[in-house]
Amino acid sequence: MTSSMEVKITASSDRATKALGQKLGAGIVSRMSMGVSGELGAGKTTFIKGLAKGLEVPDHYYITSPTYNIINEYPGRIPLIHMDLYRLSDSEELEYLGFDDLLGSRAVIAVEWPEIIDKTIFVPDLHISIVTDSDCNRKISIIGTGLKGKNLLNKLFIQK
């Protein structure tokens, strides 16, 4: 049984959401995978824009949701692979995208709509869930699973 660690944060603006993503990205030191969940417009791509900044993706790269092309790749201190699986009907389609090869890369992989993937195929180091409340605040839960995810959260949010 794998234990996990959870950090909950409220972000009251796009700037705060990006800052959280940037803090996470700056703390990552090697390949990592994450699932990013939330309804349409919840702030998943905003969070990933901050993540890219923390991974030192050059500013001239415009970070957008890869809704139609499914995968965007960006160079950085650690490369970022940003996937949006919203348009896929099932996880069998991932085979045609070379998903297994991407998982084996040295990149940080951020997957929007990870619910489409069979849980035996993709077990992310971090799961980020973003829910918007009635006051337009983003309630962000970051769950670290396994040693890599828990160590990152401990380093960034627990240890002082």
MISEPA-573267 format. One record per atom (N, C-alpha, C, CB): x, z, y; chain. Coordinates in pm, 1 decimal. Each point is the difference from the previous one (the first is absolute). Glycine has a CB too. Layout:
> X  Z  Y  A
...
This chain:
> 84.4  0.0  -118.3  A
> -84.4  0.0  118.3  A
> 89.1  0.0  124.9  A
> -185.2  122.9  -125.2  A
> 161.2  -217.3  213.4  A
> 78.7  -10.5  122.2  A
> -67.4  79.8  110.2  A
> 84.8  -227.5  -68.0  A
> -10.0  313.7  131.9  A
> -56.0  74.1  112.4  A
> 15.3  -84.5  125.7  A
> 54.2  223.4  -108.9  A
> -124.9  -182.5  211.4  A
> 8.2  -74.3  125.6  A
> 4.6  97.8  116.6  A
> -124.5  -194.9  -101.6  A
> 155.2  141.0  217.5  A
> 3.6  77.1  123.2  A
> -80.7  -77.3  103.4  A
> 228.5  102.8  -54.6  A
> -309.8  -31.7  132.6  A
> -83.9  -66.7  99.0  A
> 26.4  55.5  139.3  A
> -174.6  -40.1  -175.2  A
> 180.5  -52.3  271.3  A
> 11.4  34.2  140.8  A
> -119.7  -63.8  69.8  A
> 257.2  14.7  -8.0  A
> -326.6  62.5  91.6  A
> -115.8  -51.6  73.8  A
> 29.2  7.2  149.3  A
> -158.8  73.0  -184.2  A
> 131.4  -184.3  251.3  A
> 28.4  -10.0  143.4  A
> -118.1  -69.3  67.7  A
> 252.1  -8.8  -41.2  A
> -283.3  52.0  161.6  A
> -102.0  -67.7  80.1  A
> 71.4  -76.8  109.7  A
> -175.2  178.4  -49.7  A
> 145.4  -307.3  58.6  A
> 56.0  -85.1  105.4  A
> -115.0  -41.1  91.3  A
> 188.9  -85.5  -151.1  A
> -174.3  113.3  280.4  A
> -109.1  -25.4  93.5  A
> 11.4  -133.7  72.9  A
> -17.5  244.2  27.5  A
> 120.3  -324.1  -63.4  A
> 18.3  -128.6  68.3  A
> 81.5  -94.3  -87.2  A
> -12.3  114.0  224.2  A
> 13.8  -241.6  -184.5  A
> 87.3  -96.6  -66.8  A
> 145.4  44.1  11.3  A
> -163.7  -185.1  48.8  A
> 200.6  234.3  68.4  A
> 137.9  44.0  23.5  A
> 39.6  111.1  -98.1  A
> -22.9  -61.8  243.5  A
> -66.3  158.3  -264.9  A
> 28.3  109.7  -92.5  A
> 6.4  -50.3  -144.5  A
> -113.1  160.2  157.6  A
> 29.3  -257.1  -191.3  A
> 0.7  -57.3  -134.2  A
> 131.2  -74.1  -24.1  A
> -251.8  -20.9  4.3  A
> 293.8  -59.1  93.8  A
> 128.0  -71.1  -11.2  A
> 116.4  98.2  -7.0  A
> -97.3  -194.1  125.8  A
> 91.8  300.4  -46.8  A
> 108.2  99.4  0.3  A
> 14.1  65.7  -136.8  A
> -39.4  41.5  244.3  A
> -71.5  -13.9  -309.9  A
> 5.2  57.0  -134.2  A
> 63.3  -98.5  -97.3  A
> -204.1  137.6  49.6  A
> 163.2  -263.5  -42.7  A
> 60.8  -102.8  -84.9  A
> 148.4  -13.9  27.0  A
> -217.1  -119.9  -5.7  A
> 255.7  125.8  133.9  A
> 141.3  -11.6  36.7  A
> 80.2  118.0  -54.8  A
> -64.7  -126.1  207.9  A
> 10.7  245.7  -198.8  A
> 67.6  118.4  -53.6  A
> 21.4  -15.1  -150.7  A
> -103.3  143.1  180.9  A
> 2.4  -190.7  -248.6  A
> 11.8  -20.4  -144.5  A
> 106.0  -105.5  -30.2  A
> -241.8  63.8  -30.1  A
> 234.6  -177.3  99.6  A
> 96.4  -108.0  -22.3  A
> 142.7  42.9  27.6  A
> -176.9  -161.4  58.7  A
> 197.5  239.4  46.9  A
> 134.3  45.8  35.8  A
> 57.2  93.7  -105.9  A
> -59.6  -23.5  241.5  A
> -28.4  93.1  -313.7  A
> 46.0  93.6  -102.4  A
> 29.9  -63.6  -134.3  A
> -131.1  169.2  115.4  A
> 86.0  -291.4  -135.0  A
> 21.3  -67.6  -128.6  A
> 144.5  -48.5  -8.7  A
> -243.5  -70.8  -8.8  A
> 309.3  100.6  -103.4  A
> 140.9  -36.8  -16.7  A
> 24.5  -99.7  -112.9  A
> 56.9  223.1  87.9  A
> -158.7  -253.7  -166.7  A
> 15.1  -97.7  -108.1  A
> -137.4  -57.8  -33.0  A
> 202.7  123.0  -93.9  A
> -204.2  -215.3  1.4  A
> -126.1  -66.0  -35.3  A
> -109.1  103.2  -24.2  A
> 126.9  -191.9  -100.5  A
> -247.7  155.9  135.8  A
> -113.1  90.1  -16.1  A
> -126.2  -83.7  -2.1  A
> 121.3  190.6  115.5  A
> -223.3  -141.5  -183.3  A
> -128.0  -70.1  -0.9  A
> -108.1  92.4  53.0  A
> 72.8  -142.0  -195.3  A
> -169.2  81.8  263.1  A
> -110.9  78.4  52.6  A
> -127.6  -81.1  -1.4  A
> 157.9  129.5  142.9  A
> -265.6  -60.7  -171.5  A
> -132.6  -57.5  11.1  A
> -61.6  53.8  128.5  A
> -27.0  -20.3  -253.7  A
> -37.3  -68.5  330.3  A
> -59.9  40.2  127.8  A
> -148.7  -35.5  -6.0  A
> 220.1  -35.3  129.2  A
> -303.3  138.2  -132.5  A
> -144.3  -18.3  -16.6  A
> -75.5  37.2  125.7  A
> 24.7  45.4  -242.4  A
> -137.4  -109.6  261.0  A
> -89.2  29.6  112.2  A
> -95.3  -115.6  18.7  A
> 175.0  142.5  111.5  A
> -286.1  -114.9  -47.5  A
> -98.4  -104.9  26.6  A
> 57.4  -104.9  95.7  A
> -186.7  165.9  -37.1  A
> 117.5  -276.8  49.8  A
> 38.8  -101.4  97.8  A
> 6.1  63.8  138.2  A
> -105.3  -183.6  -139.3  A
> 214.2  161.6  210.8  A
> 15.6  52.8  134.6  A
> 43.3  145.8  7.8  A
> -169.9  -161.4  64.3  A
> 202.4  223.0  -177.1  A
> 37.3  142.1  -0.8  A
> 136.4  25.5  63.1  A
> -136.5  27.1  -205.2  A
> 225.0  -127.0  204.0  A
> 132.4  17.8  58.9  A
> 114.2  -20.3  -97.7  A
> -103.8  155.9  156.4  A
> 75.9  -219.9  -268.7  A
> 104.6  -23.9  -100.9  A
> 114.1  -83.7  56.1  A
> -173.5  14.1  -178.9  A
> 142.6  -124.8  241.2  A
> 105.1  -86.5  54.6  A
> 68.2  66.5  119.1  A
> -126.5  -202.9  -77.4  A
> 55.1  279.2  155.7  A
> 61.1  74.8  110.8  A
> 105.0  94.9  -55.5  A
> -212.6  -16.2  136.5  A
> 178.7  86.8  -243.1  A
> 94.4  90.1  -65.6  A
> 122.9  -77.6  -48.0  A
> -190.6  150.2  -70.7  A
> 168.9  -266.1  11.2  A
> 110.4  -80.1  -54.7  A
> 86.6  -57.3  111.5  A
> -141.0  -56.6  -199.4  A
> 83.9  30.6  316.3  A
> 81.6  -41.4  114.3  A
> 101.8  109.3  34.4  A
> -191.6  -140.4  88.6  A
> 148.3  264.8  -91.3  A
> 91.7  111.1  23.7  A
> 102.1  13.1  -112.1  A
> -179.6  117.0  127.0  A
> 135.2  -134.9  -249.6  A
> 90.5  3.8  -115.1  A
> 111.4  -102.3  17.4  A
> -188.5  75.7  -148.7  A
> 151.9  -196.9  190.8  A
> 98.2  -106.5  22.5  A
> 100.7  40.7  107.1  A
> -171.0  -171.2  -66.4  A
> 123.9  234.4  171.5  A
> 89.1  46.7  106.4  A
> 100.0  101.1  -55.6  A
> -181.2  -38.3  171.5  A
> 133.8  131.0  -254.2  A
> 87.0  99.8  -59.8  A
> 100.0  -58.5  -98.3  A
> -182.2  161.7  29.7  A
> 144.9  -274.4  -90.0  A
> 91.1  -70.6  -92.2  A
> 92.3  -95.9  74.6  A
> -172.7  18.5  -180.3  A
> 162.1  -18.9  312.9  A
> 83.7  -80.8  87.7  A
> -20.1  -150.2  -18.1  A
> 164.0  184.1  -5.1  A
> -291.3  -222.3  -17.9  A
> -33.8  -142.0  2.5  A
> 17.5  -44.3  144.8  A
> -165.4  16.3  -198.5  A
> 239.6  -124.0  223.5  A
> 23.7  -43.4  138.4  A
> -130.4  -20.7  78.4  A
> 211.2  -108.9  -78.1  A
> -207.5  143.1  205.7  A
> -119.2  -4.5  85.0  A
> -60.4  -139.5  11.9  A
> 94.1  190.7  125.1  A
> -16.8  -295.6  -145.4  A
> -56.6  -134.5  16.3  A
> -89.5  -40.7  -118.2  A
> 202.1  -61.3  134.7  A
> -208.7  143.7  -240.2  A
> -93.6  -26.4  -109.5  A
> -133.1  63.4  36.3  A
> 186.8  -8.1  -173.2  A
> -291.1  -73.2  171.3  A
> -133.3  48.6  31.4  A
> -64.8  43.4  -131.1  A
> -20.9  -153.0  204.3  A
> -7.3  280.4  -216.6  A
> -57.1  55.0  -122.9  A
> -150.8  -19.7  3.9  A
> 187.0  170.7  -20.9  A
> -238.2  -246.5  -74.1  A
> -143.6  -25.2  -9.5  A
> -46.0  29.1  -142.2  A
> 11.7  -175.6  182.6  A
> -140.5  191.4  -198.3  A
> -55.2  19.1  -133.3  A
> 5.8  -133.5  -74.2  A
> -152.3  188.1  80.9  A
> 209.3  -189.5  -200.8  A
> 8.9  -125.0  -75.6  A
> -127.8  -29.3  -79.2  A
> 246.7  34.6  -15.6  A
> -361.7  -22.4  80.8  A
> -128.0  -16.5  -68.5  A
> -11.8  -136.2  -67.8  A
> -102.4  154.7  165.9  A
> 147.4  -260.6  -100.3  A
> -18.5  -133.6  -56.4  A
> 118.4  -48.2  -82.0  A
> -144.9  -49.4  191.7  A
> 267.0  87.2  -155.0  A
> 114.4  -42.4  -80.2  A
> 43.7  108.0  -98.9  A
> 72.5  -145.0  189.5  A
> -135.9  260.0  -188.8  A
> 14.2  110.5  -94.6  A
> 132.3  75.8  11.3  A
> -146.8  -127.8  -150.1  A
> 258.4  59.1  172.0  A
> 129.3  68.2  6.4  A
> 75.9  -43.6  124.7  A
> 7.6  14.7  -251.6  A
> 39.7  81.7  329.5  A
> 94.3  -24.9  108.8  A
> 126.9  78.6  -30.6  A
> -187.5  -38.1  170.6  A
> 301.9  -24.3  -147.9  A
> 128.3  67.3  -21.8  A
> 76.5  3.8  131.1  A
> 6.8  -75.3  -241.7  A
> 57.7  189.3  266.9  A
> 74.1  20.0  123.7  A
> 136.7  59.0  -31.4  A
> -214.8  32.6  128.2  A
> 320.3  -80.4  -60.2  A
> 131.8  60.8  -18.8  A
> 8.6  129.1  80.8  A
> 104.3  -227.3  -39.2  A
> -21.2  317.0  -4.6  A
> 21.5  125.0  72.1  A
> 113.5  76.3  -64.9  A
> -241.9  9.2  67.9  A
> 258.9  114.7  -26.0  A
> 99.5  87.3  -62.3  A
> -24.6  2.6  -150.7  A
> 18.7  142.0  210.7  A
> -145.2  -134.5  -246.0  A
> -48.7  -24.1  -135.7  A
> -110.3  -103.6  18.6  A
> 57.7  238.5  -91.7  A
> -54.1  -350.1  16.5  A
> -103.7  -102.1  17.8  A
> -140.3  58.9  -24.0  A
> 165.4  -177.8  -71.9  A
> -264.0  122.3  141.7  A
> -139.0  42.0  -14.9  A
> -80.8  -115.2  -58.0  A
> 21.3  161.5  194.1  A
> -92.4  -132.2  -300.5  A
> -96.7  -94.3  -56.8  A
> -137.4  60.5  24.4  A
> 163.5  -87.6  -179.4  A
> -245.0  17.4  256.9  A
> -133.4  45.9  38.1  A
> -101.2  -87.5  -71.6  A
> 80.4  82.8  227.2  A
> -162.0  -22.1  -312.0  A
> -100.6  -73.8  -75.6  A
> -139.5  46.6  40.2  A
> 161.0  -28.8  -192.1  A
> -254.4  -65.7  196.7  A
> -140.2  31.2  24.5  A
> -79.1  -65.5  -113.0  A
> 30.9  15.0  255.8  A
> -88.6  67.1  -341.6  A
> -67.3  -51.2  -120.0  A
> -151.3  -14.0  17.4  A
> 179.9  105.0  -134.6  A
> -228.3  -95.1  257.0  A
> -143.2  -2.1  27.9  A
> -69.7  -122.4  -60.4  A
> 46.6  125.7  210.1  A
> 17.7  -239.8  -207.7  A
> -62.6  -124.0  -44.7  A
> 14.3  -26.1  -150.7  A
> 44.4  -89.1  226.6  A
> 28.4  174.7  -297.1  A
> 14.4  -19.5  -144.9  A
> -120.7  57.3  -72.2  A
> 250.7  8.6  20.1  A
> -286.3  -72.0  -131.0  A
> -115.1  49.4  -75.1  A
> 39.6  97.9  -109.3  A
> -114.9  -213.4  48.7  A
> 237.0  199.8  -101.6  A
> 45.5  95.7  -100.5  A
> 152.1  -2.7  -9.7  A
> -215.4  -28.0  -127.7  A
> 269.5  124.3  54.1  A
> 145.2  14.2  -5.3  A
> 69.0  -110.5  -79.8  A
> -33.8  243.7  20.7  A
> -41.0  -322.1  -98.4  A
> 61.6  -111.5  -72.9  A
> 58.4  -104.3  95.2  A
> -161.2  38.5  -187.6  A
> 105.3  -49.4  306.8  A
> 49.8  -96.3  98.3  A
> 139.5  35.6  50.2  A
> -235.1  -44.2  67.2  A
> 275.7  169.1  -83.5  A
> 132.6  43.7  45.1  A
> 112.5  -69.9  -75.1  A
> -98.7  220.2  58.8  A
> 72.4  -258.5  -182.0  A
> 101.6  -69.4  -80.1  A
> 44.5  -128.5  68.6  A
> -98.6  97.2  -209.3  A
> 5.2  -167.9  270.5  A
> 31.0  -126.8  66.5  A
> 76.8  21.0  130.4  A
> -205.3  -98.1  -102.7  A
> 201.0  218.9  153.9  A
> 70.3  32.1  124.1  A
> 140.8  52.4  -24.3  A
> -219.4  49.1  103.1  A
> 256.8  -31.0  -228.7  A
> 130.9  55.6  -31.1  A
> 8.6  148.5  28.8  A
> 97.4  -220.9  48.4  A
> -207.6  292.7  -67.4  A
> -5.9  141.5  33.4  A
> 105.8  81.6  -74.2  A
> -243.3  -27.2  43.3  A
> 264.8  -2.5  -170.1  A
> 101.5  73.6  -77.6  A
> 138.1  -15.2  62.2  A
> -135.4  -34.1  -208.1  A
> 168.2  -86.1  253.2  A
> 129.8  -22.7  64.4  A
> 11.9  79.1  129.8  A
> 8.5  -228.4  -102.0  A
> -118.0  234.4  178.1  A
> 1.5  75.5  125.2  A
> 23.0  148.8  -27.2  A
> -155.2  -169.4  104.2  A
> 91.2  221.9  -208.0  A
> 17.7  141.4  -32.9  A
> 143.6  32.0  -38.4  A
> -236.7  7.4  -74.5  A
> 307.0  -105.6  21.7  A
> 139.0  20.4  -39.1  A
> 99.1  -21.8  112.4  A
> -65.2  -68.5  -224.8  A
> 18.1  29.7  342.1  A
> 90.5  -27.5  111.6  A
> 46.7  131.0  63.5  A
> -115.8  -220.5  42.1  A
> 210.8  209.9  50.2  A
> 51.3  119.6  68.0  A
> -76.0  28.9  129.3  A
> 224.8  -45.3  -98.9  A
> -340.1  -12.1  113.4  A
> -78.7  11.1  122.8  A
> -93.9  120.3  -1.2  A
> 13.8  -246.8  22.4  A
> -66.1  276.5  95.1  A
> -114.0  89.2  12.6  A
> -123.1  -88.5  -12.8  A
> 124.8  169.5  149.7  A
> -211.9  -135.1  -241.6  A
> -120.4  -79.7  -24.5  A
> -120.3  80.4  46.3  A
> 106.9  -119.5  -197.5  A
> -179.1  65.3  294.4  A
> -120.7  63.3  52.2  A
> -118.6  -87.9  -37.1  A
> 127.2  109.2  192.2  A
> -218.0  -55.3  -272.4  A
> -112.8  -76.1  -52.4  A
> -130.7  51.6  59.3  A
> 126.7  -44.0  -213.0  A
> -190.9  -40.8  294.8  A
> -133.8  32.4  48.2  A
> -99.6  -37.5  -109.3  A
> 67.5  -37.1  243.8  A
> -171.5  116.5  -258.6  A
> -102.2  -17.0  -101.9  A
> 60.6  10.5  -141.0  A
> -131.2  -145.9  159.1  A
> 208.5  251.1  -187.4  A
> 62.9  12.5  -131.5  A
> -100.5  26.6  -112.6  A
> 202.9  84.4  115.9  A
> -327.5  -55.0  -79.9  A
> -101.6  30.3  -100.1  A
> -23.1  -116.5  -96.0  A
> -107.1  153.2  164.2  A
> 142.4  -274.3  -122.5  A
> -19.1  -118.4  -83.9  A
> 94.7  -1.3  -119.9  A
> -74.5  -124.9  202.5  A
> 184.6  196.9  -190.8  A
> 103.9  -3.9  -102.9  A
> -28.2  102.3  -109.3  A
> 166.3  -76.9  171.2  A
> -153.2  33.3  -293.5  A
> -11.7  89.7  -115.4  A
> 102.7  111.5  16.4  A
> -81.5  -188.7  -152.1  A
> 38.7  310.8  134.7  A
> 87.2  116.1  23.7  A
> 116.5  9.9  -98.3  A
> -197.9  116.7  91.1  A
> 195.5  -195.8  -197.2  A
> 115.4  -2.6  -90.6  A
> 105.9  -97.9  48.8  A
> -150.1  60.5  -190.9  A
> 113.1  -150.2  282.4  A
> 93.2  -100.2  52.8  A
> 73.1  51.6  123.6  A
> -147.7  -180.9  -89.7  A
> 75.5  254.7  175.1  A
> 55.4  42.3  129.0  A
> -26.9  147.4  21.2  A
> -32.7  -230.3  94.8  A
> 138.4  308.1  -100.9  A
> -7.6  143.1  29.7  A
> 90.6  21.8  121.7  A
> -46.2  68.8  -247.1  A
> -12.9  -65.0  367.5  A
> 82.2  10.0  121.0  A
> 66.4  136.3  14.0  A
> -150.8  -164.3  108.5  A
> 264.9  164.5  -38.6  A
> 68.4  125.2  32.3  A
> -80.9  80.1  101.7  A
> 222.6  -108.1  -47.4  A
> -291.7  36.4  135.3  A
> -84.8  62.6  101.7  A
> -135.5  -68.8  0.8  A
> 201.6  61.6  140.0  A
> -304.0  17.2  -119.3  A
> -132.3  -58.1  23.8  A
> -47.1  50.5  135.4  A
> -55.4  -12.9  -250.0  A
> 27.8  -81.5  339.3  A
> -45.5  33.0  134.6  A
> -147.4  -37.5  8.9  A
> 232.4  -36.7  101.0  A
> -313.9  131.2  -62.8  A
> -143.0  -23.9  16.7  A
> -34.4  25.9  145.7  A
> -51.0  64.6  -241.5  A
> -18.7  -160.6  303.2  A
> -36.5  11.6  141.3  A
> -152.0  -7.3  11.9  A
> 220.1  -104.7  73.6  A
> -277.7  208.0  -15.5  A
> -144.3  6.6  21.4  A
> -23.4  27.6  148.1  A
> -43.6  83.0  -238.4  A
> -46.4  -158.9  299.1  A
> -32.2  19.5  141.4  A
> -123.1  88.6  11.3  A
> 99.7  -224.8  60.3  A
> -89.5  329.1  24.0  A
> -113.9  89.3  17.2  A
> -89.8  -48.1  114.6  A
> 138.1  191.8  -88.2  A
> -243.6  -117.1  115.6  A
> -98.1  -41.4  101.7  A
> 56.8  -0.4  141.4  A
> -177.0  91.6  -146.2  A
> 290.3  -24.2  168.5  A
> 65.4  -0.1  131.6  A
> 113.6  -101.5  7.7  A
> -60.1  240.5  24.2  A
> 68.1  -330.7  -121.8  A
> 102.1  -105.4  -8.1  A
> 140.3  55.1  -26.4  A
> -139.4  -135.7  155.1  A
> 149.0  257.5  -204.6  A
> 128.8  52.7  -45.3  A
> 25.5  -51.4  -140.7  A
> -22.7  208.0  144.6  A
> 148.7  -226.0  -176.6  A
> 35.7  -42.3  -135.1  A
> 47.5  121.8  -77.5  A
> 62.1  -232.9  79.7  A
> -129.6  262.5  -187.0  A
> 40.1  106.8  -91.2  A
> 88.2  -66.2  -105.1  A
> -213.6  140.4  39.8  A
> 342.4  -110.1  -36.0  A
> 96.1  -67.0  -86.8  A
> 51.7  99.3  -102.8  A
> 65.3  -159.6  184.8  A
> -81.5  123.0  -309.4  A
> 49.6  80.7  -111.0  A
> 113.3  -78.1  -66.0  A
> -228.1  112.0  -37.3  A
> 342.9  -48.3  22.0  A
> 113.3  -62.6  -67.3  A
> 30.2  83.2  -123.9  A
> 95.7  -93.7  218.6  A
> -109.7  30.7  -333.7  A
> 25.5  69.4  -126.0  A
> 126.4  -57.7  -61.7  A
> -247.6  44.6  -36.2  A
> 343.6  41.5  13.5  A
> 123.1  -39.1  -67.2  A
> -11.5  32.5  -147.7  A
> 134.1  38.1  210.0  A
> -108.3  -137.0  -292.1  A
> -2.4  21.8  -144.1  A
> 140.4  -21.5  -53.1  A
> -242.6  -73.0  -17.6  A
> 274.9  140.9  -86.5  A
> 134.4  -13.1  -54.0  A
> 102.5  58.6  95.0  A
> -70.5  -204.4  -123.3  A
> 191.8  209.8  78.6  A
> 107.7  63.5  75.4  A
> 28.1  -69.7  132.9  A
> 97.6  72.3  -216.2  A
> -94.0  -205.3  215.8  A
> 34.6  -74.6  121.3  A
> -100.9  24.1  112.7  A
> 108.9  -173.6  -143.8  A
> -236.1  163.0  113.6  A
> -103.2  20.3  101.7  A
> -5.1  143.0  49.7  A
> -129.6  -181.9  -104.3  A
> 136.8  277.7  12.9  A
> -4.2  141.4  39.7  A
> 122.7  38.1  81.9  A
> -132.6  52.1  -205.7  A
> 249.0  -102.1  167.4  A
> 121.8  31.2  76.4  A
> -8.6  -51.8  142.7  A
> 131.4  -7.7  -211.7  A
> -184.5  -112.0  229.8  A
> -12.6  -56.4  134.4  A
> -94.2  85.0  84.8  A
> 43.5  -230.7  -91.5  A
> -157.9  265.4  38.4  A
> -95.2  81.0  75.8  A
> 58.3  137.5  31.8  A
> -189.6  -122.5  -109.8  A
> 258.2  181.0  14.9  A
> 62.3  129.3  23.3  A
> 103.3  -8.2  112.5  A
> -37.8  59.4  -240.9  A
> 118.0  -164.9  237.1  A
> 104.7  -18.1  102.6  A
> -61.3  -21.6  138.8  A
> 152.1  -98.5  -175.2  A
> -258.9  21.4  183.9  A
> -56.0  -37.2  129.9  A
> -99.5  100.7  57.5  A
> 32.7  -232.8  -69.3  A
> -105.5  301.2  -16.9  A
> -112.1  79.8  50.4  A
> 6.3  148.5  -35.4  A
> -133.4  -204.7  -16.7  A
> 209.4  242.7  -84.0  A
> -2.4  139.9  -44.3  A
> 124.3  73.5  45.1  A
> -137.2  -65.1  -197.0  A
> 255.1  13.6  165.1  A
> 123.9  67.1  35.8  A
> 17.8  -0.2  150.5  A
> 102.0  -66.6  -218.7  A
> -54.9  175.6  271.8  A
> 24.4  7.2  144.9  A
> 143.5  32.3  25.9  A
> -233.4  71.8  41.1  A
